[in-house]
Amino acid sequence: MHRTDPFPFELSVTVSERTPAAIEAAAYPLAERFFGTGAEVHVISAKVQPDPEDDDRFTATVVFRRTIT
């Protein structure tokens, strides 16, 4: 790796929403804010569990990585 090569950062975000679509809609803008609007990102993992504070919601921890080319 050269000093000018980009780091292979992984970004972990946690969101709480009611549906899978709402989780995606909440998580992707956070990745875009970190990596930049033009960056291509991949989801490395997305773990979901019931929200302990709200029976109608789910808490998801999504790990993104920017694609390095």
MIDOSE-1310 file (N, C-alpha, C; in nm, 2 decimals, decimal comma, always signed):
residues 69
mhrt	+0,09/-0,12/+0,00/+0,00/+0,00/+0,00/+0,09/+0,12/+0,00; +0,06/+0,22/-0,08/+0,13/+0,34/-0,09/+0,05/+0,45/-0,01; +0,13/+0,55/+0,03/+0,07/+0,65/+0,11/-0,05/+0,72/+0,05; -0,06/+0,72/-0,08/-0,17/+0,78/-0,15/-0,29/+0,69/-0,17
dpfp	-0,27/+0,56/-0,14/-0,38/+0,47/-0,16/-0,49/+0,49/-0,05; -0,62/+0,49/-0,09/-0,72/+0,51/+0,01/-0,73/+0,40/+0,11; -0,76/+0,43/+0,23/-0,78/+0,33/+0,34/-0,91/+0,25/+0,31; -0,90/+0,12/+0,34/-1,02/+0,04/+0,33/-1,12/+0,05/+0,45
fels	-1,16/+0,17/+0,47/-1,25/+0,20/+0,59/-1,38/+0,11/+0,58; -1,42/+0,07/+0,70/-1,55/+0,01/+0,72/-1,63/+0,11/+0,81; -1,75/+0,14/+0,77/-1,83/+0,23/+0,85/-1,95/+0,15/+0,91; -1,97/+0,15/+1,04/-2,07/+0,09/+1,11/-2,18/+0,19/+1,15
vtvs	-2,30/+0,17/+1,10/-2,41/+0,27/+1,14/-2,52/+0,19/+1,21; -2,59/+0,25/+1,30/-2,70/+0,18/+1,37/-2,82/+0,27/+1,36; -2,93/+0,21/+1,30/-3,05/+0,28/+1,28/-3,17/+0,20/+1,34; -3,27/+0,27/+1,37/-3,39/+0,20/+1,43/-3,51/+0,24/+1,34
ertp	-3,57/+0,15/+1,28/-3,69/+0,18/+1,19/-3,79/+0,06/+1,20; -3,90/+0,08/+1,12/-4,01/-0,02/+1,13/-4,00/-0,13/+1,02; -3,93/-0,10/+0,91/-3,93/-0,20/+0,80/-3,79/-0,21/+0,74; -3,76/-0,32/+0,66/-3,63/-0,32/+0,59/-3,61/-0,21/+0,50
aaie	-3,71/-0,17/+0,43/-3,69/-0,05/+0,33/-3,66/+0,08/+0,41; -3,72/+0,10/+0,52/-3,69/+0,22/+0,60/-3,55/+0,21/+0,66; -3,51/+0,09/+0,70/-3,37/+0,07/+0,75/-3,27/+0,11/+0,64; -3,29/+0,06/+0,52/-3,20/+0,10/+0,41/-3,21/+0,25/+0,38
aaay	-3,33/+0,31/+0,38/-3,34/+0,45/+0,35/-3,27/+0,53/+0,46; -3,26/+0,48/+0,58/-3,19/+0,56/+0,69/-3,04/+0,54/+0,69; -3,00/+0,42/+0,65/-2,86/+0,38/+0,66/-2,77/+0,44/+0,55; -2,82/+0,43/+0,43/-2,74/+0,47/+0,31/-2,70/+0,61/+0,31
plae	-2,79/+0,71/+0,35/-2,74/+0,85/+0,36/-2,63/+0,87/+0,46; -2,62/+0,79/+0,56/-2,51/+0,80/+0,66/-2,38/+0,76/+0,59; -2,39/+0,65/+0,51/-2,27/+0,60/+0,44/-2,23/+0,71/+0,34; -2,33/+0,76/+0,27/-2,30/+0,87/+0,17/-2,23/+0,99/+0,23
rffg	-2,28/+1,03/+0,35/-2,22/+1,14/+0,42/-2,07/+1,12/+0,45; -2,04/+0,99/+0,49/-1,90/+0,96/+0,53/-1,81/+0,94/+0,41; -1,86/+0,86/+0,32/-1,77/+0,82/+0,20/-1,78/+0,92/+0,09; -1,88/+1,00/+0,08/-1,90/+1,10/-0,03/-2,01/+1,05/-0,12
tgae	-2,07/+1,15/-0,19/-2,18/+1,11/-0,27/-2,15/+1,03/-0,40; -2,03/+1,04/-0,45/-1,99/+0,96/-0,56/-1,93/+0,82/-0,53; -1,91/+0,79/-0,41/-1,84/+0,67/-0,37/-1,93/+0,55/-0,39; -1,88/+0,44/-0,44/-1,95/+0,31/-0,45/-1,92/+0,24/-0,32
vhvi	-2,03/+0,20/-0,25/-2,02/+0,13/-0,13/-2,09/-0,01/-0,13; -2,04/-0,10/-0,06/-2,10/-0,23/-0,04/-2,14/-0,26/+0,10; -2,25/-0,33/+0,12/-2,29/-0,37/+0,26/-2,21/-0,49/+0,29; -2,13/-0,49/+0,40/-2,05/-0,60/+0,44/-2,14/-0,69/+0,53
sakv	-2,22/-0,63/+0,62/-2,32/-0,70/+0,70/-2,43/-0,61/+0,74; -2,54/-0,67/+0,78/-2,66/-0,60/+0,83/-2,72/-0,69/+0,93; -2,70/-0,66/+1,06/-2,76/-0,74/+1,16/-2,88/-0,66/+1,22; -2,99/-0,73/+1,24/-3,11/-0,67/+1,28/-3,17/-0,74/+1,40
qpdp	-3,22/-0,66/+1,50/-3,28/-0,72/+1,61/-3,40/-0,64/+1,65; -3,50/-0,69/+1,73/-3,61/-0,61/+1,77/-3,56/-0,50/+1,86; -3,62/-0,38/+1,85/-3,58/-0,26/+1,93/-3,64/-0,29/+2,07; -3,55/-0,29/+2,17/-3,60/-0,32/+2,31/-3,69/-0,21/+2,37
eddd	-3,68/-0,09/+2,31/-3,76/+0,02/+2,36/-3,89/+0,04/+2,28; -3,91/-0,02/+2,17/-4,03/+0,00/+2,09/-4,06/-0,13/+2,01; -4,17/-0,19/+2,05/-4,21/-0,32/+1,99/-4,24/-0,32/+1,84; -4,26/-0,20/+1,78/-4,29/-0,19/+1,64/-4,17/-0,15/+1,56
rfta	-4,05/-0,15/+1,62/-3,93/-0,11/+1,54/-3,83/-0,22/+1,56; -3,73/-0,21/+1,47/-3,61/-0,30/+1,47/-3,49/-0,21/+1,46; -3,39/-0,25/+1,53/-3,26/-0,18/+1,53/-3,16/-0,26/+1,44; -3,10/-0,19/+1,35/-3,01/-0,26/+1,26/-2,87/-0,19/+1,27
tvvf	-2,77/-0,28/+1,27/-2,63/-0,23/+1,26/-2,58/-0,27/+1,12; -2,55/-0,18/+1,04/-2,51/-0,20/+0,90/-2,36/-0,16/+0,88; -2,28/-0,25/+0,83/-2,14/-0,22/+0,80/-2,12/-0,20/+0,65; -2,07/-0,08/+0,62/-2,04/-0,05/+0,48/-1,89/-0,04/+0,45
rrti	-1,85/-0,07/+0,33/-1,72/-0,06/+0,29/-1,72/+0,01/+0,15; -1,63/+0,11/+0,14/-1,62/+0,17/+0,00/-1,54/+0,07/-0,09; -1,59/+0,06/-0,21/-1,52/-0,02/-0,31/-1,40/+0,06/-0,36; -1,28/+0,00/-0,35/-1,16/+0,06/-0,39/-1,12/+0,00/-0,53
t	-1,10/+0,09/-0,63/-1,06/+0,04/-0,76/-0,94/+0,11/-0,80
